[in-house]
Amino acid sequence: MEEVKMNRLTKRALLFLSLLLLAVFVLFSRFVYIQAAKEVQGTDLEELLNQRWSQTQTIEGKRGSIHDRNGDVLAEEISSYTIIAILDERFESYVEDPRETAQKLGQVLDMDPHQLEGMLTRDAVQVELGPKAKNISFEKKREVEKLELDGILFREDPRRYYPKQTFASHILGYTERDMSVARMGLESSLDDYLKETNGQITYQKDGRNRRLVNAEEFIEEPENGKDVYLTLDSRIQMAIEQTMNQVQEEYDPERMMAIVANAKTGEILGMSNRPSFNPNQYEDIENYTNFNVTSSFEPGSTMKVFSLAAAIEEGVYNGEETFESGSYEVTDRTVRDHNQGRGWGEITYNEGVQRSSNVAFSKLALEKLGPESLYNYIDAFGFRDVTGIDLPNESPGLIAEQYTIDAATTAFGQGTAITPIQQIQAATAIANGGKMMTPFVIDRIVDSQKGEVLHENEPEIKGEPVSEETANQVLEILETVVTAEEGTGRPFAIEGFDVAGKTGTAQIPQEGGGYLAGHGNHIHSFIGMAPADDPEVVVYVAVDRPDLEGHQAGSEPVSLIFKQVMEQSLQYLNITPTEEDEVASVHDNIEIDDYEGEKAQSVKEELAEQGLKVTLIGDGESVIRQSHAEGTELMYGEKVILMTNDENPEVPDVSNWSLRNIYLLEKVTGVDMEVEGTGFVTKQTPPPGGNLNGLSRMIIELSLTSGEEQTEEEIETDNDSPEETEENEEDEEEFFMD
């Protein structure tokens, strides 16, 4: 009996031991599995441990900047601030008096105090105060801080900022303020270069989220976006923007286009449209289209430049040969000259070019060249294809060639549609000895962190549609368009420089067929090159449907833009006048020396005697910085800014200053200028007299209603230009169907 009992105990013990060993084996196997896999029920234990005992912080990268050819910043990332109100009284500082806080904040933020009070009385721990309290500037933040309001805090955020405001906007485009989305222009097309990659830093912490002493750090460096340098020259671009603003104010056209290009390289030195926009206020954009590259329209008589070149190249043009002007029968249709078909009797073809005779160019196309040859040159000048400019959404040309009449009308710029940038590209062939240059606006893309140039554009010859001899002959004839008594281009003459160019006044098609009628219902344009004997600059300007008085010619707003822009461009590129005794004013240009270290008052008196306006920053004895580099040539009446060695310089009074001079002040002082509006300065923050030291930004408000500073450098009227009469106004009511 005892033996049986012992056997049972032994069996039970063995069973228990077996079960125990099995449990130990299972637990050990699970432990080995967990150690190897580091995972339990789909949870990554290592990640969980890292989350509990380590901390990761984002290191933000910075979006790349966009600069002009001289390094001036056109688009950059800056700090902005969002106002946050603490409403929970458990915090040490909170909004105790919502009404008083709303009243004071409303004055600074230009907000309705009742609306603010409603936000400040919500049942919440904290609130943001709407769009006007977001992305505010450093100066606005300081204004709010001076109110010393309880519970009002600031969150610092990066944002995209365009310091020159309405400036080459359709080229630059814009991003959302937080840079999350690039919407248009180069900001969009170059987003892969410009956008940043954030980094991070990871370190160990204790249970109270305190960083462990001597803990190892793991750093993943951020990668900043690449910097883009454009071919644009801010001085030339500013001249375009200012004169376009003036024309907008005076003539209120439907739209405007202007391009300035280096004739030898194809570099775009300036380009603008109207309507334009301020990319800092993208909610107000009316026009998203860069008309210069996207809009194809009938060019009008500027097309005659290239028809003339084709006829000369083919050896069929004799400028002294005569023809009967007025009208010309083409199959069942009639081409008439722009003076209602009256013509000027029997005239030479050279005079036909000067008077912009449609009959002359129809005869050249059909009787001299022949349609096939004409269209071969249309192709050679690149009018069917896009130019390939490095801007988005470029349109090709639309060439009419179905009927015989199409060749006649295409030769004088009707029926066929092309873009302004196509005309600029084609004009480089005339200005550059027959070599047609591809236009481009991006100079280079740079990785500033590594000091590497990732992409660099070089001038590229697109083709050679005509010979150097032909190009020179065309320039000679186009120069007479501006100088001859019969020339339609007389309003575009610039004293001191010989200009070669061609006017154009294109009709505008309307729905249902036909063209808009009435004075001013045209696209008035001019393409000009200077100096005429060897052009360095090509300028194209078009003004669409300006509001003209009965006595005003369409050339008036166009010439206002062209003359100012061309003259400024030639000056900035240091191109000497054609004849020294034919400068634009009675004064010679003044060459700037290096004044650093010299006595400030002596320099001021010396420059003032030469006719320059001098502003001294501070009351120091000597000059430490100057607004213009040594060797710069300035026109009589221009402003020079000199920074002195005063330890506590005062903020200058910039009332009535032009925008160009504001940016000279920015260059000299290093203070960022946040500009609002266009025209001339009407308000500045901070006001004059404060301490300039420690100031990082000034707010400048401009208006077109003020203009004390309208010197020769900024506003040039056209009082001395002859008025364009009905006979020489290219009123492209040129092609009439009988």
Order of alpha helices (4+ residues) and beta strands (2+ residues): alpha-beta-beta-alpha-beta-beta-beta-alpha-alpha-beta-alpha-beta-alpha-beta-beta-alpha-alpha-beta-beta-beta-alpha-beta-beta-alpha-alpha-beta-beta-beta-beta-alpha-alpha-alpha-alpha-alpha-beta-beta-beta-beta-alpha-beta-beta-beta-alpha-beta-alpha-beta-beta-beta-beta-alpha-beta-beta-beta-beta
